[in-house]
Amino acid sequence: MRVAAEQAVDLIVLGVHGRGAVDLAMFGSVTHHVVRHASSPVLAVRVDAGAGARESR
């Protein structure tokens, strides 16, 4: 968040690993903190654990 503020970024993008129903109900602590305190808009993108393996084929 410090670097985003210093660089005056337009958007912060975070990858979120959803691991189950509880994780779907609440973001992880880092994502939650950034969403609540960042001075820029935040886009949280759910990351599929197998996506990297499929893309490299």
PQR file with spaces between the fields and no chain letter, atoms N, CA, C, O and H, PARSE charges and radii, in Angstrom:
ATOM       1  N    MET     1       0.815   -1.183    0.000 -0.4000 1.5000
ATOM       2  CA   MET     1       0.000    0.000    0.000 -0.0000 2.0000
ATOM       3  C    MET     1       0.861    1.250    0.000  0.5500 1.7000
ATOM       4  O    MET     1       0.494    2.263   -0.595 -0.5500 1.4000
ATOM       5  N    ARG     2       2.000    1.180    0.662 -0.4000 1.5000
ATOM       6  CA   ARG     2       2.907    2.331    0.689 -0.0000 2.0000
ATOM       7  C    ARG     2       3.386    2.645   -0.720  0.5500 1.7000
ATOM       8  O    ARG     2       3.360    3.802   -1.140 -0.5500 1.4000
ATOM       9  H    ARG     2       2.298    0.357    1.146  0.4000 1.0000
ATOM      10  N    VAL     3       3.819    1.636   -1.448 -0.4000 1.5000
ATOM      11  CA   VAL     3       4.321    1.841   -2.814 -0.0000 2.0000
ATOM      12  C    VAL     3       3.187    2.327   -3.713  0.5500 1.7000
ATOM      13  O    VAL     3       3.390    3.214   -4.542 -0.5500 1.4000
ATOM      14  H    VAL     3       3.840    0.696   -1.107  0.4000 1.0000
ATOM      15  N    ALA     4       2.007    1.758   -3.555 -0.4000 1.5000
ATOM      16  CA   ALA     4       0.859    2.195   -4.361 -0.0000 2.0000
ATOM      17  C    ALA     4       0.566    3.670   -4.122  0.5500 1.7000
ATOM      18  O    ALA     4       0.267    4.401   -5.066 -0.5500 1.4000
ATOM      19  H    ALA     4       1.842    1.037   -2.882  0.4000 1.0000
ATOM      20  N    ALA     5       0.648    4.114   -2.872 -0.4000 1.5000
ATOM      21  CA   ALA     5       0.411    5.522   -2.559 -0.0000 2.0000
ATOM      22  C    ALA     5       1.523    6.405   -3.123  0.5500 1.7000
ATOM      23  O    ALA     5       1.251    7.471   -3.676 -0.5500 1.4000
ATOM      24  H    ALA     5       0.891    3.520   -2.105  0.4000 1.0000
ATOM      25  N    GLU     6       2.776    5.962   -2.985 -0.4000 1.5000
ATOM      26  CA   GLU     6       3.908    6.746   -3.490 -0.0000 2.0000
ATOM      27  C    GLU     6       3.866    6.878   -5.010  0.5500 1.7000
ATOM      28  O    GLU     6       4.216    7.925   -5.555 -0.5500 1.4000
ATOM      29  H    GLU     6       2.997    5.096   -2.536  0.4000 1.0000
ATOM      30  N    GLN     7       3.440    5.827   -5.688 -0.4000 1.5000
ATOM      31  CA   GLN     7       3.407    5.824   -7.153 -0.0000 2.0000
ATOM      32  C    GLN     7       2.073    6.333   -7.707  0.5500 1.7000
ATOM      33  O    GLN     7       1.898    6.426   -8.922 -0.5500 1.4000
ATOM      34  H    GLN     7       3.155    4.976   -5.246  0.4000 1.0000
ATOM      35  N    ALA     8       1.142    6.658   -6.822 -0.4000 1.5000
ATOM      36  CA   ALA     8      -0.191    7.138   -7.212 -0.0000 2.0000
ATOM      37  C    ALA     8      -0.847    6.194   -8.224  0.5500 1.7000
ATOM      38  O    ALA     8      -1.330    6.626   -9.271 -0.5500 1.4000
ATOM      39  H    ALA     8       1.284    6.583   -5.835  0.4000 1.0000
ATOM      40  N    VAL     9      -0.855    4.907   -7.897 -0.4000 1.5000
ATOM      41  CA   VAL     9      -1.435    3.917   -8.805 -0.0000 2.0000
ATOM      42  C    VAL     9      -2.950    4.106   -8.891  0.5500 1.7000
ATOM      43  O    VAL     9      -3.586    4.605   -7.963 -0.5500 1.4000
ATOM      44  H    VAL     9      -0.463    4.556   -7.046  0.4000 1.0000
ATOM      45  N    ASP    10      -3.505    3.696  -10.023 -0.4000 1.5000
ATOM      46  CA   ASP    10      -4.943    3.817  -10.246 -0.0000 2.0000
ATOM      47  C    ASP    10      -5.726    2.636   -9.680  0.5500 1.7000
ATOM      48  O    ASP    10      -6.910    2.761   -9.367 -0.5500 1.4000
ATOM      49  H    ASP    10      -2.989    3.290  -10.778  0.4000 1.0000
ATOM      50  N    LEU    11      -5.053    1.481   -9.549 -0.4000 1.5000
ATOM      51  CA   LEU    11      -5.742    0.268   -9.126 -0.0000 2.0000
ATOM      52  C    LEU    11      -4.743   -0.709   -8.523  0.5500 1.7000
ATOM      53  O    LEU    11      -3.643   -0.878   -9.050 -0.5500 1.4000
ATOM      54  H    LEU    11      -4.091    1.379   -9.803  0.4000 1.0000
ATOM      55  N    ILE    12      -5.115   -1.347   -7.433 -0.4000 1.5000
ATOM      56  CA   ILE    12      -4.321   -2.414   -6.830 -0.0000 2.0000
ATOM      57  C    ILE    12      -5.036   -3.718   -7.149  0.5500 1.7000
ATOM      58  O    ILE    12      -6.231   -3.846   -6.883 -0.5500 1.4000
ATOM      59  H    ILE    12      -6.009   -1.210   -7.005  0.4000 1.0000
ATOM      60  N    VAL    13      -4.324   -4.692   -7.717 -0.4000 1.5000
ATOM      61  CA   VAL    13      -4.898   -5.993   -8.049 -0.0000 2.0000
ATOM      62  C    VAL    13      -4.250   -7.045   -7.166  0.5500 1.7000
ATOM      63  O    VAL    13      -3.025   -7.140   -7.096 -0.5500 1.4000
ATOM      64  H    VAL    13      -3.353   -4.588   -7.933  0.4000 1.0000
ATOM      65  N    LEU    14      -5.084   -7.842   -6.486 -0.4000 1.5000
ATOM      66  CA   LEU    14      -4.598   -8.899   -5.608 -0.0000 2.0000
ATOM      67  C    LEU    14      -5.176  -10.232   -6.045  0.5500 1.7000
ATOM      68  O    LEU    14      -6.352  -10.318   -6.401 -0.5500 1.4000
ATOM      69  H    LEU    14      -6.080   -7.765   -6.543  0.4000 1.0000
ATOM      70  N    GLY    15      -4.356  -11.270   -6.020 -0.4000 1.5000
ATOM      71  CA   GLY    15      -4.840  -12.628   -6.241 -0.0000 2.0000
ATOM      72  C    GLY    15      -5.309  -13.198   -4.919  0.5500 1.7000
ATOM      73  O    GLY    15      -4.610  -13.092   -3.911 -0.5500 1.4000
ATOM      74  H    GLY    15      -3.401  -11.200   -5.731  0.4000 1.0000
ATOM      75  N    VAL    16      -6.497  -13.805   -4.915 -0.4000 1.5000
ATOM      76  CA   VAL    16      -7.074  -14.383   -3.700 -0.0000 2.0000
ATOM      77  C    VAL    16      -7.238  -15.874   -3.923  0.5500 1.7000
ATOM      78  O    VAL    16      -7.834  -16.301   -4.912 -0.5500 1.4000
ATOM      79  H    VAL    16      -7.065  -13.890   -5.734  0.4000 1.0000
ATOM      80  N    HIS    17      -6.709  -16.666   -3.001 -0.4000 1.5000
ATOM      81  CA   HIS    17      -6.829  -18.119   -3.080 -0.0000 2.0000
ATOM      82  C    HIS    17      -8.036  -18.556   -2.274  0.5500 1.7000
ATOM      83  O    HIS    17      -7.997  -18.539   -1.043 -0.5500 1.4000
ATOM      84  H    HIS    17      -6.224  -16.319   -2.198  0.4000 1.0000
ATOM      85  N    GLY    18      -9.110  -18.946   -2.949 -0.4000 1.5000
ATOM      86  CA   GLY    18     -10.289  -19.471   -2.253 -0.0000 2.0000
ATOM      87  C    GLY    18     -10.069  -20.943   -1.950  0.5500 1.7000
ATOM      88  O    GLY    18      -9.851  -21.738   -2.865 -0.5500 1.4000
ATOM      89  H    GLY    18      -9.142  -18.959   -3.948  0.4000 1.0000
ATOM      90  N    ARG    19     -10.123  -21.311   -0.695 -0.4000 1.5000
ATOM      91  CA   ARG    19      -9.860  -22.702   -0.328 -0.0000 2.0000
ATOM      92  C    ARG    19     -11.085  -23.426    0.193  0.5500 1.7000
ATOM      93  O    ARG    19     -11.017  -24.633    0.423 -0.5500 1.4000
ATOM      94  H    ARG    19     -10.300  -20.666    0.048  0.4000 1.0000
ATOM      95  N    GLY    20     -12.185  -22.754    0.387 -0.4000 1.5000
ATOM      96  CA   GLY    20     -13.378  -23.403    0.906 -0.0000 2.0000
ATOM      97  C    GLY    20     -14.463  -22.395    1.203  0.5500 1.7000
ATOM      98  O    GLY    20     -14.320  -21.207    0.912 -0.5500 1.4000
ATOM      99  H    GLY    20     -12.241  -21.773    0.200  0.4000 1.0000
ATOM     100  N    ALA    21     -15.553  -22.873    1.784 -0.4000 1.5000
ATOM     101  CA   ALA    21     -16.711  -22.024    2.058 -0.0000 2.0000
ATOM     102  C    ALA    21     -16.376  -20.868    2.992  0.5500 1.7000
ATOM     103  O    ALA    21     -16.867  -19.755    2.804 -0.5500 1.4000
ATOM     104  H    ALA    21     -15.669  -23.838    2.020  0.4000 1.0000
ATOM     105  N    VAL    22     -15.542  -21.125    4.000 -0.4000 1.5000
ATOM     106  CA   VAL    22     -15.176  -20.063    4.939 -0.0000 2.0000
ATOM     107  C    VAL    22     -14.381  -18.985    4.220  0.5500 1.7000
ATOM     108  O    VAL    22     -14.609  -17.798    4.450 -0.5500 1.4000
ATOM     109  H    VAL    22     -15.143  -22.029    4.153  0.4000 1.0000
ATOM     110  N    ASP    23     -13.451  -19.375    3.355 -0.4000 1.5000
ATOM     111  CA   ASP    23     -12.657  -18.401    2.607 -0.0000 2.0000
ATOM     112  C    ASP    23     -13.518  -17.607    1.639  0.5500 1.7000
ATOM     113  O    ASP    23     -13.238  -16.437    1.378 -0.5500 1.4000
ATOM     114  H    ASP    23     -13.266  -20.340    3.169  0.4000 1.0000
ATOM     115  N    LEU    24     -14.564  -18.229    1.103 -0.4000 1.5000
ATOM     116  CA   LEU    24     -15.447  -17.493    0.199 -0.0000 2.0000
ATOM     117  C    LEU    24     -16.228  -16.421    0.949  0.5500 1.7000
ATOM     118  O    LEU    24     -16.554  -15.376    0.385 -0.5500 1.4000
ATOM     119  H    LEU    24     -14.792  -19.179    1.315  0.4000 1.0000
ATOM     120  N    ALA    25     -16.525  -16.677    2.208 -0.4000 1.5000
ATOM     121  CA   ALA    25     -17.289  -15.727    3.012 -0.0000 2.0000
ATOM     122  C    ALA    25     -16.444  -14.541    3.448  0.5500 1.7000
ATOM     123  O    ALA    25     -16.969  -13.446    3.649 -0.5500 1.4000
ATOM     124  H    ALA    25     -16.260  -17.526    2.666  0.4000 1.0000
ATOM     125  N    MET    26     -15.133  -14.748    3.597 -0.4000 1.5000
ATOM     126  CA   MET    26     -14.260  -13.673    4.072 -0.0000 2.0000
ATOM     127  C    MET    26     -12.901  -13.768    3.379  0.5500 1.7000
ATOM     128  O    MET    26     -12.350  -14.860    3.241 -0.5500 1.4000
ATOM     129  H    MET    26     -14.707  -15.638    3.433  0.4000 1.0000
ATOM     130  N    PHE    27     -12.369  -12.649    2.950 -0.4000 1.5000
ATOM     131  CA   PHE    27     -11.034  -12.620    2.373 -0.0000 2.0000
ATOM     132  C    PHE    27     -10.002  -12.981    3.425  0.5500 1.7000
ATOM     133  O    PHE    27     -10.279  -12.945    4.624 -0.5500 1.4000
ATOM     134  H    PHE    27     -12.817  -11.762    3.062  0.4000 1.0000
ATOM     135  N    GLY    28      -8.809  -13.328    2.962 -0.4000 1.5000
ATOM     136  CA   GLY    28      -7.700  -13.539    3.882 -0.0000 2.0000
ATOM     137  C    GLY    28      -7.326  -12.231    4.562  0.5500 1.7000
ATOM     138  O    GLY    28      -7.759  -11.161    4.135 -0.5500 1.4000
ATOM     139  H    GLY    28      -8.585  -13.357    1.988  0.4000 1.0000
ATOM     140  N    SER    29      -6.540  -12.311    5.594 -0.4000 1.5000
ATOM     141  CA   SER    29      -6.246  -11.131    6.399 -0.0000 2.0000
ATOM     142  C    SER    29      -5.504  -10.041    5.626  0.5500 1.7000
ATOM     143  O    SER    29      -5.771   -8.857    5.830 -0.5500 1.4000
ATOM     144  H    SER    29      -6.188  -13.181    5.940  0.4000 1.0000
ATOM     145  N    VAL    30      -4.575  -10.422    4.741 -0.4000 1.5000
ATOM     146  CA   VAL    30      -3.839   -9.413    3.970 -0.0000 2.0000
ATOM     147  C    VAL    30      -4.786   -8.714    2.994  0.5500 1.7000
ATOM     148  O    VAL    30      -4.800   -7.485    2.917 -0.5500 1.4000
ATOM     149  H    VAL    30      -4.358  -11.384    4.575  0.4000 1.0000
ATOM     150  N    THR    31      -5.564   -9.480    2.260 -0.4000 1.5000
ATOM     151  CA   THR    31      -6.501   -8.892    1.314 -0.0000 2.0000
ATOM     152  C    THR    31      -7.502   -8.006    2.033  0.5500 1.7000
ATOM     153  O    THR    31      -7.797   -6.900    1.581 -0.5500 1.4000
ATOM     154  H    THR    31      -5.552  -10.478    2.323  0.4000 1.0000
ATOM     155  N    HIS    32      -8.020   -8.485    3.141 -0.4000 1.5000
ATOM     156  CA   HIS    32      -8.982   -7.703    3.922 -0.0000 2.0000
ATOM     157  C    HIS    32      -8.370   -6.374    4.362  0.5500 1.7000
ATOM     158  O    HIS    32      -9.018   -5.332    4.262 -0.5500 1.4000
ATOM     159  H    HIS    32      -7.780   -9.384    3.509  0.4000 1.0000
ATOM     160  N    HIS    33      -7.146   -6.402    4.840 -0.4000 1.5000
ATOM     161  CA   HIS    33      -6.470   -5.183    5.289 -0.0000 2.0000
ATOM     162  C    HIS    33      -6.288   -4.206    4.129  0.5500 1.7000
ATOM     163  O    HIS    33      -6.558   -3.014    4.276 -0.5500 1.4000
ATOM     164  H    HIS    33      -6.619   -7.249    4.921  0.4000 1.0000
ATOM     165  N    VAL    34      -5.839   -4.695    2.990 -0.4000 1.5000
ATOM     166  CA   VAL    34      -5.613   -3.823    1.830 -0.0000 2.0000
ATOM     167  C    VAL    34      -6.933   -3.213    1.360  0.5500 1.7000
ATOM     168  O    VAL    34      -6.999   -2.013    1.093 -0.5500 1.4000
ATOM     169  H    VAL    34      -5.620   -5.664    2.870  0.4000 1.0000
ATOM     170  N    VAL    35      -7.978   -4.026    1.258 -0.4000 1.5000
ATOM     171  CA   VAL    35      -9.273   -3.512    0.816 -0.0000 2.0000
ATOM     172  C    VAL    35      -9.775   -2.415    1.748  0.5500 1.7000
ATOM     173  O    VAL    35     -10.337   -1.420    1.290 -0.5500 1.4000
ATOM     174  H    VAL    35      -7.925   -5.000    1.475  0.4000 1.0000
ATOM     175  N    ARG    36      -9.577   -2.589    3.039 -0.4000 1.5000
ATOM     176  CA   ARG    36     -10.082   -1.625    4.018 -0.0000 2.0000
ATOM     177  C    ARG    36      -9.243   -0.351    4.105  0.5500 1.7000
ATOM     178  O    ARG    36      -9.780    0.708    4.428 -0.5500 1.4000
ATOM     179  H    ARG    36      -9.120   -3.397    3.411  0.4000 1.0000
ATOM     180  N    HIS    37      -7.931   -0.426    3.822 -0.4000 1.5000
ATOM     181  CA   HIS    37      -7.060    0.709    4.108 -0.0000 2.0000
ATOM     182  C    HIS    37      -6.370    1.343    2.895  0.5500 1.7000
ATOM     183  O    HIS    37      -5.737    2.388    3.039 -0.5500 1.4000
ATOM     184  H    HIS    37      -7.494   -1.286    3.559  0.4000 1.0000
ATOM     185  N    ALA    38      -6.470    0.760    1.741 -0.4000 1.5000
ATOM     186  CA   ALA    38      -5.783    1.309    0.566 -0.0000 2.0000
ATOM     187  C    ALA    38      -6.420    2.618    0.116  0.5500 1.7000
ATOM     188  O    ALA    38      -7.633    2.804    0.214 -0.5500 1.4000
ATOM     189  H    ALA    38      -6.984   -0.090    1.624  0.4000 1.0000
ATOM     190  N    SER    39      -5.581    3.516   -0.378 -0.4000 1.5000
ATOM     191  CA   SER    39      -6.092    4.792   -0.882 -0.0000 2.0000
ATOM     192  C    SER    39      -6.559    4.678   -2.339  0.5500 1.7000
ATOM     193  O    SER    39      -7.219    5.582   -2.852 -0.5500 1.4000
ATOM     194  H    SER    39      -4.596    3.365   -0.458  0.4000 1.0000
ATOM     195  N    SER    40      -6.218    3.572   -3.000 -0.4000 1.5000
ATOM     196  CA   SER    40      -6.642    3.310   -4.377 -0.0000 2.0000
ATOM     197  C    SER    40      -7.703    2.217   -4.374  0.5500 1.7000
ATOM     198  O    SER    40      -7.801    1.455   -3.412 -0.5500 1.4000
ATOM     199  H    SER    40      -5.682    2.838   -2.583  0.4000 1.0000
ATOM     200  N    PRO    41      -8.498    2.133   -5.436 -0.5600 1.5000
ATOM     201  CA   PRO    41      -9.434    1.012   -5.560  0.2800 2.0000
ATOM     202  C    PRO    41      -8.663   -0.316   -5.594  0.5500 1.7000
ATOM     203  O    PRO    41      -7.519   -0.371   -6.047 -0.5500 1.4000
ATOM     204  N    VAL    42      -9.309   -1.380   -5.107 -0.4000 1.5000
ATOM     205  CA   VAL    42      -8.674   -2.701   -5.050 -0.0000 2.0000
ATOM     206  C    VAL    42      -9.545   -3.696   -5.796  0.5500 1.7000
ATOM     207  O    VAL    42     -10.757   -3.754   -5.590 -0.5500 1.4000
ATOM     208  H    VAL    42     -10.238   -1.335   -4.739  0.4000 1.0000
ATOM     209  N    LEU    43      -8.910   -4.486   -6.674 -0.4000 1.5000
ATOM     210  CA   LEU    43      -9.586   -5.565   -7.383 -0.0000 2.0000
ATOM     211  C    LEU    43      -9.022   -6.870   -6.852  0.5500 1.7000
ATOM     212  O    LEU    43      -7.833   -7.140   -7.019 -0.5500 1.4000
ATOM     213  H    LEU    43      -7.925   -4.438   -6.842  0.4000 1.0000
ATOM     214  N    ALA    44      -9.854   -7.684   -6.217 -0.4000 1.5000
ATOM     215  CA   ALA    44      -9.430   -8.982   -5.698 -0.0000 2.0000
ATOM     216  C    ALA    44      -9.907  -10.046   -6.675  0.5500 1.7000
ATOM     217  O    ALA    44     -11.105  -10.180   -6.923 -0.5500 1.4000
ATOM     218  H    ALA    44     -10.820   -7.464   -6.081  0.4000 1.0000
ATOM     219  N    VAL    45      -8.955  -10.808   -7.233 -0.4000 1.5000
ATOM     220  CA   VAL    45      -9.250  -11.807   -8.248 -0.0000 2.0000
ATOM     221  C    VAL    45      -9.004  -13.188   -7.662  0.5500 1.7000
ATOM     222  O    VAL    45      -7.914  -13.476   -7.166 -0.5500 1.4000
ATOM     223  H    VAL    45      -7.982  -10.699   -7.031  0.4000 1.0000
ATOM     224  N    ARG    46     -10.016  -14.037   -7.720 -0.4000 1.5000
ATOM     225  CA   ARG    46      -9.850  -15.392   -7.215 -0.0000 2.0000
ATOM     226  C    ARG    46      -8.929  -16.159   -8.158  0.5500 1.7000
ATOM     227  O    ARG    46      -9.134  -16.172   -9.371 -0.5500 1.4000
ATOM     228  H    ARG    46     -10.901  -13.804   -8.123  0.4000 1.0000
ATOM     229  N    VAL    47      -7.914  -16.795   -7.584 -0.4000 1.5000
ATOM     230  CA   VAL    47      -6.918  -17.525   -8.353 -0.0000 2.0000
ATOM     231  C    VAL    47      -7.239  -19.012   -8.289  0.5500 1.7000
ATOM     232  O    VAL    47      -7.376  -19.572   -7.201 -0.5500 1.4000
ATOM     233  H    VAL    47      -7.747  -16.784   -6.598  0.4000 1.0000
ATOM     234  N    ASP    48      -7.359  -19.652   -9.439 -0.4000 1.5000
ATOM     235  CA   ASP    48      -7.582  -21.094   -9.510 -0.0000 2.0000
ATOM     236  C    ASP    48      -6.229  -21.772   -9.333  0.5500 1.7000
ATOM     237  O    ASP    48      -5.296  -21.499  -10.088 -0.5500 1.4000
ATOM     238  H    ASP    48      -7.248  -19.197  -10.323  0.4000 1.0000
ATOM     239  N    ALA    49      -6.116  -22.653   -8.345 -0.4000 1.5000
ATOM     240  CA   ALA    49      -4.834  -23.297   -8.016 -0.0000 2.0000
ATOM     241  C    ALA    49      -4.228  -24.038   -9.202  0.5500 1.7000
ATOM     242  O    ALA    49      -3.003  -24.116   -9.305 -0.5500 1.4000
ATOM     243  H    ALA    49      -6.874  -22.875   -7.732  0.4000 1.0000
ATOM     244  N    GLY    50      -5.034  -24.577  -10.086 -0.4000 1.5000
ATOM     245  CA   GLY    50      -4.524  -25.334  -11.228 -0.0000 2.0000
ATOM     246  C    GLY    50      -4.337  -24.512  -12.481  0.5500 1.7000
ATOM     247  O    GLY    50      -3.934  -25.054  -13.509 -0.5500 1.4000
ATOM     248  H    GLY    50      -6.029  -24.513  -10.003  0.4000 1.0000
ATOM     249  N    ALA    51      -4.612  -23.232  -12.433 -0.4000 1.5000
ATOM     250  CA   ALA    51      -4.559  -22.388  -13.640 -0.0000 2.0000
ATOM     251  C    ALA    51      -3.174  -22.340  -14.258  0.5500 1.7000
ATOM     252  O    ALA    51      -3.046  -22.400  -15.481 -0.5500 1.4000
ATOM     253  H    ALA    51      -4.940  -22.791  -11.597  0.4000 1.0000
ATOM     254  N    GLY    52      -2.144  -22.234  -13.450 -0.4000 1.5000
ATOM     255  CA   GLY    52      -0.779  -22.158  -13.974 -0.0000 2.0000
ATOM     256  C    GLY    52      -0.389  -23.406  -14.725  0.5500 1.7000
ATOM     257  O    GLY    52       0.268  -23.318  -15.763 -0.5500 1.4000
ATOM     258  H    GLY    52      -2.248  -22.185  -12.456  0.4000 1.0000
ATOM     259  N    ALA    53      -0.772  -24.562  -14.232 -0.4000 1.5000
ATOM     260  CA   ALA    53      -0.449  -25.829  -14.892 -0.0000 2.0000
ATOM     261  C    ALA    53      -1.163  -25.937  -16.219  0.5500 1.7000
ATOM     262  O    ALA    53      -0.577  -26.421  -17.188 -0.5500 1.4000
ATOM     263  H    ALA    53      -1.305  -24.634  -13.389  0.4000 1.0000
ATOM     264  N    ARG    54      -2.411  -25.503  -16.298 -0.4000 1.5000
ATOM     265  CA   ARG    54      -3.162  -25.577  -17.554 -0.0000 2.0000
ATOM     266  C    ARG    54      -2.612  -24.604  -18.582  0.5500 1.7000
ATOM     267  O    ARG    54      -2.584  -24.920  -19.772 -0.5500 1.4000
ATOM     268  H    ARG    54      -2.887  -25.110  -15.512  0.4000 1.0000
ATOM     269  N    GLU    55      -2.177  -23.435  -18.154 -0.4000 1.5000
ATOM     270  CA   GLU    55      -1.682  -22.424  -19.087 -0.0000 2.0000
ATOM     271  C    GLU    55      -0.338  -22.804  -19.684  0.5500 1.7000
ATOM     272  O    GLU    55      -0.021  -22.386  -20.797 -0.5500 1.4000
ATOM     273  H    GLU    55      -2.200  -23.179  -17.188  0.4000 1.0000
ATOM     274  N    SER    56       0.459  -23.590  -18.967 -0.4000 1.5000
ATOM     275  CA   SER    56       1.791  -23.905  -19.458 -0.0000 2.0000
ATOM     276  C    SER    56       1.809  -25.042  -20.458  0.5500 1.7000
ATOM     277  O    SER    56       2.851  -25.330  -21.046 -0.5500 1.4000
ATOM     278  H    SER    56       0.202  -23.930  -18.062  0.4000 1.0000
ATOM     279  N    ARG    57       0.682  -25.690  -20.662 -0.4000 1.5000
ATOM     280  CA   ARG    57       0.629  -26.811  -21.619 -0.0000 2.0000
ATOM     281  C    ARG    57       0.555  -26.344  -23.037  0.5500 1.7000
ATOM     282  O    ARG    57       0.505  -27.163  -23.954 -0.5500 1.4000
ATOM     283  H    ARG    57      -0.165  -25.457  -20.184  0.4000 1.0000
